[in-house]
Amino acid sequence: MVESGDYEHLPGEFESKVIQDLTERLAELKREHAKLSTTFNADYPRVKEIQSQIDEIAAAIQEQRKDAASQINSDYFAAVGRENLVRDALHQDKNS
């Protein structure tokens, strides 16, 4: 998922408190938008304001997920590097 850029479907344990808070706020805004949209059109100032906030929060969530994916990738390659060091050390011990 990380390599393909599918950040939206990362397992929940990789979602930070920031992402959780932003997701909750996004849901609130979407509810408010839906409620207002039954009465007002998309050009109504409050509807436009909420849509702008929705767009900003959605972008922030995507950026946070991208950062989390980058951290996962870094952690993975660090672990692979440590594994290779241990493997090389064991190999040298066997050959000594």
MODELLER restraints for C-alpha pairs under 7 A, 6 or more apart:
rsr = mdl.restraints
at = mdl.atoms
rsr.add(forms.Gaussian(group=physical.xy_distance, feature=features.Distance(at['CA:1:A'], at['CA:7:A']), mean=6.73, stdev=0.5))
rsr.add(forms.Gaussian(group=physical.xy_distance, feature=features.Distance(at['CA:1:A'], at['CA:10:A']), mean=7.00, stdev=0.5))
rsr.add(forms.Gaussian(group=physical.xy_distance, feature=features.Distance(at['CA:2:A'], at['CA:69:A']), mean=5.60, stdev=0.5))
rsr.add(forms.Gaussian(group=physical.xy_distance, feature=features.Distance(at['CA:7:A'], at['CA:65:A']), mean=5.56, stdev=0.5))
rsr.add(forms.Gaussian(group=physical.xy_distance, feature=features.Distance(at['CA:7:A'], at['CA:66:A']), mean=6.08, stdev=0.5))
rsr.add(forms.Gaussian(group=physical.xy_distance, feature=features.Distance(at['CA:7:A'], at['CA:69:A']), mean=6.64, stdev=0.5))
rsr.add(forms.Gaussian(group=physical.xy_distance, feature=features.Distance(at['CA:8:A'], at['CA:65:A']), mean=6.93, stdev=0.5))
rsr.add(forms.Gaussian(group=physical.xy_distance, feature=features.Distance(at['CA:14:A'], at['CA:68:A']), mean=6.76, stdev=0.5))
rsr.add(forms.Gaussian(group=physical.xy_distance, feature=features.Distance(at['CA:19:A'], at['CA:61:A']), mean=5.88, stdev=0.5))
rsr.add(forms.Gaussian(group=physical.xy_distance, feature=features.Distance(at['CA:19:A'], at['CA:64:A']), mean=6.61, stdev=0.5))
rsr.add(forms.Gaussian(group=physical.xy_distance, feature=features.Distance(at['CA:22:A'], at['CA:57:A']), mean=6.47, stdev=0.5))
rsr.add(forms.Gaussian(group=physical.xy_distance, feature=features.Distance(at['CA:22:A'], at['CA:61:A']), mean=6.53, stdev=0.5))
rsr.add(forms.Gaussian(group=physical.xy_distance, feature=features.Distance(at['CA:26:A'], at['CA:54:A']), mean=6.05, stdev=0.5))
rsr.add(forms.Gaussian(group=physical.xy_distance, feature=features.Distance(at['CA:26:A'], at['CA:57:A']), mean=6.39, stdev=0.5))
rsr.add(forms.Gaussian(group=physical.xy_distance, feature=features.Distance(at['CA:29:A'], at['CA:50:A']), mean=6.48, stdev=0.5))
rsr.add(forms.Gaussian(group=physical.xy_distance, feature=features.Distance(at['CA:29:A'], at['CA:54:A']), mean=6.43, stdev=0.5))
rsr.add(forms.Gaussian(group=physical.xy_distance, feature=features.Distance(at['CA:33:A'], at['CA:47:A']), mean=6.24, stdev=0.5))
rsr.add(forms.Gaussian(group=physical.xy_distance, feature=features.Distance(at['CA:33:A'], at['CA:50:A']), mean=6.34, stdev=0.5))
rsr.add(forms.Gaussian(group=physical.xy_distance, feature=features.Distance(at['CA:36:A'], at['CA:47:A']), mean=6.63, stdev=0.5))
rsr.add(forms.Gaussian(group=physical.xy_distance, feature=features.Distance(at['CA:42:A'], at['CA:48:A']), mean=6.29, stdev=0.5))
